[in-house]
Amino acid sequence: MEFNPINEATGTYYQPEQYHYNNIASKYFYITNDNTNPLLEVSFDGKFIMNGEIVSAKPEILITLKDENKYLALNDTSLFELHLTNLTTGHSKRISFGIQENPSETIEWIPAELPDNSCKIIYKPIFTEDGTYRLQVQAKDVAGNISGDNCYVIDFCIITKSTITNLMNYPNPFSSQTRFVFELTGSETPDELEIEIFTVTGKIVKRIYLEELGPITIGKNITEYAWDGCDTYGDRLANGVYFYTVKAKLNGEEIEKRDVGTDKYFKKEVGKMYLLK
């Protein structure tokens, strides 16, 4: 950078001065290529699922790509390539950002806004057939760095009918607290759910309602709520065996029970738990 340069018209400096060297400043810098891979994340209804898990027949699939480069914004859909395959039928399709085959399905593109170089895709497919599906996602940043040597691949299971498995309490036996584990299918969660705990003589000691259990989603669930072995009034119950039943409804109808090998632990849909101090 030079201050007081030579006037080309006159061949002299714009500002006469005895010494000129102190009008020049130099700064050396080094430029390197962007070779850092962006970070890709895929979630279903707010959860990172395991391979083969059951998900909603109407899931919200969130795909996020983050890049450390604060200058080359992730603002082009061509950075992504998405494929969805029905492993039951073998039918595969590339997911486009235009009009979907099913008008009820949507895909939303949210470009990055610097300096937070993170973009999102919100894909809401609608599955009408039971089966196992595979989602493949490959992404890259503006510099061409791919999100991984291999594309992201996840298999998931769709059961379109609304069902619920037996609620198992875990741990069992328990001393301080126990939670409830179960699995839902379909596309809607129950609007009514009640767990009724009673003694061997049939006396009801505790009722637990849907609002107390915490967030419930299609697929695997373990309740945020943990029963502490106290009755409705907060009094600690005695050691021993307790029984419980579950009622789950959707739109006023009982949700069908689905057996995943746990029916043998229930007698006429009554579960057994052990409270130990």
Secondary structure, DSSP 8 states (H G I E B T S, - for coil): -BSS-EETTTTEESS--S--GGGB--------------EEEEEETTB---TTEEE-SS--EEEEEE-S-SSS----GGGEEEEEEETTT--EEEE-SS--SSTT-EEEEE--BTTB-EEEEEEE----S-EEEEEEEEEB-TT--BS-SS-EEEEEEE--S-EE---EEESSSBSS-BEEEEEE-SS---SEEEEEEE-TT--EEEEEEHHHH----SEEEE-S--B-SB-TTS-B--SEEEEEEEEEEETTEE-EE--SS-GGG-BTTBEEEEE--
